[in-house]
Amino acid sequence: MINLSSKNILSVKRNIMITKITGLPDFAVGFEASGEVTKADYENIIIPAVNEVADRTGELYYLFVIKTGLNHFTLGALWDDFKIGLQHIKQWKKMAIVSDSKGIEKFTDIVSNVVPGHAKGFLMNELEEAKRWVSEK
């Protein structure tokens, strides 16, 4: 006889590694990434939320908190990140990227020189400052 108690059943469900940040103004959208970030995370969470805000307001104020290494983003996730950026290139107003990486912080600051709007990198201990900055029109 087979025992099907919950102790004997293995779960193959993957934890969601992108969570939406709450408490931002309705014209802003934010996310936190942890663990492995996949194309499915972008397609199911980030892209619909970004599209909704862009369609509703015509602008994008965006906060992205990276609590994982970029090496934990699948190629599909990185490609979708690039595509969503290009799709809304004229709508970007502010983009705050928060991480523990000085490299990501500096790269984000450089991006501000080549895209419309303002991009600014923040370190993790500046998260509240990043939230305030992206929440100001």
Residue pairs with C-beta under 8 A, 6 or more apart in sequence:
15 35
16 41
16 45
17 33
17 34
17 35
17 36
17 37
17 38
17 41
17 68
18 31
18 32
18 33
18 37
18 41
18 42
18 45
18 46
19 31
19 32
19 34
19 45
20 29
20 30
20 31
20 45
20 49
21 30
21 31
21 32
21 63
21 65
21 131
23 131
24 30
24 61
24 63
24 131
24 134
24 135
25 61
25 135
26 57
27 53
27 57
27 59
27 61
27 137
28 53
28 61
28 62
28 63
28 134
28 135
29 49
29 50
29 52
29 53
29 60
29 61
29 62
29 63
30 62
30 63
30 64
30 65
30 131
30 134
31 45
31 46
31 49
31 63
31 64
31 65
32 64
32 65
32 67
33 41
33 64
33 65
33 66
33 67
33 68
33 73
34 67
34 68
35 68
35 72
36 68
36 72
36 73
36 74
37 68
37 72
37 73
37 74
37 77
38 74
38 76
38 77
39 74
39 76
39 77
39 79
39 80
41 77
42 76
42 77
42 80
42 81
42 84
43 80
46 80
46 81
46 84
47 80
47 84
50 60
50 62
50 84
50 88
53 59
53 60
53 61
54 60
54 88
54 91
58 91
59 91
59 93
60 88
60 91
60 92
60 93
60 94
60 95
60 117
61 93
61 94
61 134
61 135
61 137
62 92
62 94
62 95
62 96
62 134
63 96
63 98
63 130
63 131
63 134
64 95
64 96
64 97
64 98
65 98
65 99
65 124
65 127
65 130
66 97
66 98
66 99
66 101
66 104
67 99
67 100
67 124
69 101
70 78
70 101
70 104
73 81
85 92
85 115
89 115
89 116
90 116
92 115
92 116
92 117
92 119
93 117
93 118
93 137
94 117
94 118
94 119
94 120
94 133
94 134
94 136
95 108
95 111
95 115
95 117
95 118
95 119
95 120
95 134
96 119
96 120
96 121
96 122
96 130
96 131
96 133
96 134
97 104
97 105
97 108
97 119
97 120
97 121
97 122
98 121
98 122
98 123
98 124
98 126
98 127
98 130
99 105
99 121
99 122
99 123
99 124
100 123
100 124
102 123
104 121
105 121
105 122
105 123
106 121
107 121
108 119
108 120
108 121
109 119
109 120
109 121
111 119
112 118
112 119
112 120
120 130
120 133
122 129
122 130
122 133
